[in-house]
């Protein structure tokens, strides 16, 4: 059974940094695509960025120039480094993943429970 466990959330002041980690277990597939999303209460889930085991990544406007996604293939882990955090970045951040392929980085089968990030002004 595949499990994704996020860590690294917390409270930080505006302008600060946090690094979120997500580690997968329960799979032997070396190929994967993993991504980060966030959800603000009352709003839909937003795609931040994704990366596959070949190193290809994609991202949108959220956290552009402030958020960096990276992967540690051997650990089946994905990291989100967030810099210059703003109060509007306050949200629950979720990790998502597909295993056994790198083509699908849009619709994820596996999801973590999320980790809360709170940015105060």
C-alpha positions as CSV (number, residue, x, y, z in Angstrom):
1,X,0.0,0.0,0.0
2,X,1.5,3.3,-1.1
3,X,1.7,6.0,1.5
4,X,2.9,9.6,1.2
5,X,4.0,11.4,4.3
6,X,4.5,15.1,4.3
7,X,6.6,17.0,6.8
8,X,8.1,20.5,7.3
9,X,5.1,22.6,7.7
10,X,4.7,25.1,10.4
11,X,4.4,28.8,11.3
12,X,6.7,31.4,9.9
13,X,6.7,35.2,9.6
14,X,6.3,37.0,6.3
15,X,9.5,36.8,4.3
16,X,10.6,33.6,5.9
17,X,11.3,30.2,4.4
18,X,10.1,26.7,4.8
19,X,11.0,23.4,3.2
20,X,8.4,20.7,2.8
21,X,9.3,17.1,2.3
22,X,7.2,14.2,1.1
23,X,8.4,10.6,1.2
24,X,6.7,7.7,-0.4
25,X,6.6,4.2,0.9
26,X,5.0,0.9,-0.2
27,X,6.2,0.9,-3.8
28,X,9.1,-0.5,-5.7
29,X,8.6,1.5,-8.9
30,X,11.5,3.7,-9.7
31,X,9.6,5.8,-12.2
32,X,7.3,8.4,-10.7
33,X,5.8,11.8,-10.9
34,X,5.3,13.7,-7.7
35,X,3.7,17.0,-7.1
36,X,2.7,19.6,-4.6
37,X,-0.7,21.2,-4.2
38,X,-2.2,23.6,-1.7
39,X,-5.7,24.3,-0.5
40,X,-6.9,27.4,1.3
41,X,-10.2,27.0,3.2
42,X,-13.1,27.8,1.0
43,X,-11.1,27.6,-2.2
44,X,-10.2,24.8,-4.6
45,X,-7.0,22.9,-4.6
46,X,-4.2,24.6,-6.5
47,X,-1.4,23.0,-8.4
48,X,2.0,24.3,-7.4
49,X,4.5,22.2,-9.3
50,X,5.4,18.6,-10.2
51,X,8.5,16.7,-11.0
52,X,9.2,13.2,-12.4
53,X,12.0,10.7,-11.9
54,X,13.7,11.9,-15.1
55,X,14.0,15.3,-13.7
56,X,11.4,17.0,-15.8
57,X,9.3,19.5,-13.9
58,X,6.4,21.8,-14.5
59,X,4.9,24.6,-12.5
60,X,2.4,27.3,-12.7
61,X,2.2,30.8,-11.3
62,X,1.8,29.9,-7.7
63,X,5.1,30.7,-5.9
64,X,6.8,31.5,-9.2
65,X,10.4,32.6,-8.5
66,X,9.9,31.8,-4.8
67,X,9.1,28.0,-4.7
68,X,11.5,25.4,-5.9
69,X,10.6,21.7,-6.4
70,X,13.2,19.0,-6.4
71,X,13.2,15.2,-6.1
72,X,15.4,12.6,-4.4
73,X,14.9,9.6,-6.5
74,X,16.5,7.1,-4.3
75,X,14.3,8.1,-1.4
76,X,11.2,8.5,-3.6
77,X,10.9,11.9,-2.1
78,X,9.9,15.3,-3.4
79,X,10.9,18.5,-1.7
80,X,9.3,22.0,-1.9
81,X,11.5,24.8,-0.9
82,X,9.5,28.0,-0.2
83,X,11.2,31.3,0.1
84,X,9.9,34.8,0.7
85,X,6.7,33.5,2.1
86,X,3.6,35.8,2.2
87,X,0.5,35.6,4.3
88,X,-1.5,34.6,1.2
89,X,0.6,31.4,1.1
90,X,-1.1,30.2,4.2
91,X,-2.7,26.9,3.3
92,X,-2.6,23.2,3.7
93,X,0.0,21.8,1.4
94,X,-0.5,18.3,-0.1
95,X,1.9,15.9,-1.8
96,X,0.6,13.7,-4.6
97,X,2.2,11.0,-6.7
98,X,1.9,8.4,-9.5
99,X,4.3,5.5,-9.7
100,X,5.3,3.2,-12.6
101,X,5.2,6.1,-15.1
102,X,6.4,9.6,-15.7
103,X,3.9,10.6,-18.4
104,X,1.0,11.5,-16.1
105,X,1.8,14.4,-13.9
106,X,-1.7,15.9,-14.0
107,X,-4.0,13.4,-12.4
108,X,-2.5,11.8,-9.3
109,X,-3.6,8.6,-7.8
110,X,-1.9,8.9,-4.4
111,X,-2.3,11.7,-1.9
112,X,-0.8,12.6,1.4
113,X,-2.7,14.0,4.4
114,X,-1.2,17.4,4.0
115,X,0.9,19.7,6.2
116,X,-0.2,23.1,7.4
117,X,1.7,26.3,6.5
118,X,0.8,29.5,8.3
119,X,2.5,32.8,7.4
120,X,2.0,35.7,9.7
121,X,2.4,39.4,8.7
